[in-house]
Amino acid sequence: MDSGSTSPRPRKRADARRNEATLLDAAAAAFVASGVDVPVREIAATAGVGVGTIYRHFPTRADLIVAVYRHQVEACAEAGPTLLAASGTPYAALARWIDLFVDFLVTKHGLAQALQSDNVAFQALHGYFLDRLVPVCAQLLDAAAAAGEIRTDLSPVELLRGVGNLCIGAGDPRYDARRMVEILIAGLGVR
């Protein structure tokens, strides 16, 4: 139910949700490759939809940027428990999740200029990011620590911030952010 409303919000059909996810993935890739000012027609062509479809879902560029950001946060948040259940060890799940988090950060850095603007649509995104990803990171860290695979003196916020800081230079061809993150994750092991 929508907050403040007494009527339930209609659920999107499965095909509509898949189409929207395809569109958001195409937009995220375009933002990374060409920046947030990439022409909407390029995003539409990559997604295999018409420009009108994008504007029907996202009337403004800010709406599209917010939707891409939220879509990527949700994908990262949903992956944590799935990886924990499917991986051989909690540490392996944590390492794979951090890899997905790095992918998210690369996209986020593509959105950085827009996210730092004064547009009111972007103001709540950082809180949303923390609310969704810190608990997932905590779950993964706790599981790996309980299994005796990693040190126990690291908070989820410290890890996320550390990974984020290592990813800042990802656009520089002389710097391999992913390698630096791998070194950080390897350093979490119990000594």
Secondary structure, 3 states (H helix, E strand, C coil): CCCCCCCCCCCCCHHHHHHHHHHHHHHHHHHHHHCCCCCHHHHHHHHCCCHHHHHHHCCCHHHHHHHHHHHHHHHHHHHHHHHHHHCCCHHHHHHHHHHHHHHHHHHHHHHHHHHCCCCHHHCCHHHHHHHHHHHHHHHHHHHHHHCCCECCCCCHHHHHHHHHHHHCCCCCCCCCHHHHHHHHHHCCECC
